[in-house]
Amino acid sequence: METREKIEFAGMPLAVYREIAAHLHQVEGVDVELIPQSNQQFDYNQSQIGSLWISWTLKASSESRQRVQQILAYYQTYYGNPI
């Protein structure tokens, strides 16, 4: 069974969301989907990405989950805890 987790960092730029997605795509058993910003009004200070979905497939091992947590912890250093 596949499980999903939504991750959102307040104020994170588009490029960084893409960088996280690129890192997570390299982890076996993990799929990542970027979710566009839901705000209909353009705000230059907001990212074009609102959040990302992390999907854990049947191939995801405990090592894969640990690696994802390490990657997210790295970005938490700069952008704080995800919402």
C-alpha positions in Angstrom: 0.0 0.0 0.0 1.3 3.4 -0.9 1.3 6.2 1.7 1.5 9.9 1.1 2.9 12.8 3.2 2.4 16.5 2.4 5.4 18.7 3.1 5.2 22.5 3.1 7.9 25.0 4.0 6.8 28.6 4.5 8.6 31.0 2.3 10.7 28.4 0.4 11.5 29.5 -3.1 10.5 27.5 -6.2 14.1 26.5 -7.0 14.6 25.0 -3.6 11.4 23.0 -3.8 12.7 21.6 -7.1 16.0 20.9 -5.6 14.3 18.9 -2.8 12.2 17.0 -5.3 15.4 16.1 -7.3 17.1 14.8 -4.2 14.0 12.8 -3.1 13.5 11.3 -6.6 16.9 9.6 -6.1 15.7 7.6 -3.1 14.4 4.2 -3.9 10.7 3.7 -3.3 9.9 7.4 -3.1 7.9 9.5 -5.6 7.6 13.3 -5.3 5.0 15.6 -6.8 5.2 19.4 -6.6 1.9 21.1 -5.8 1.3 24.5 -7.3 0.4 27.5 -5.0 -3.3 27.6 -4.4 -3.5 31.4 -3.9 -5.2 32.9 -6.9 -3.6 36.3 -6.4 0.1 36.6 -7.4 2.4 37.5 -4.6 6.0 38.1 -5.5 7.1 37.0 -2.0 5.4 33.6 -2.3 6.7 30.6 -4.1 5.0 29.3 -7.2 4.9 25.9 -5.3 2.7 25.6 -2.3 3.9 22.2 -1.1 5.0 18.7 -2.2 3.6 15.3 -1.8 6.0 12.4 -0.9 4.6 9.0 -1.8 6.1 5.9 -0.3 5.8 2.9 -2.7 6.1 -0.7 -1.8 9.8 -0.6 -2.6 10.4 2.0 0.2 12.6 0.4 2.9 13.3 1.8 6.3 16.6 3.0 4.9 14.7 5.0 2.3 12.5 6.6 4.9 15.5 7.5 7.0 17.3 9.0 3.9 14.2 11.1 3.2 14.2 12.4 6.8 17.9 13.3 6.5 17.2 15.2 3.3 14.3 17.1 4.9 16.3 17.8 8.0 19.0 19.5 5.9 16.4 21.9 4.5 14.9 22.5 7.9 18.2 24.0 8.9 17.5 26.9 6.5 13.8 27.1 6.3 12.5 25.8 9.6 10.2 22.9 10.2 7.6 22.1 7.5 4.1 23.2 8.1 
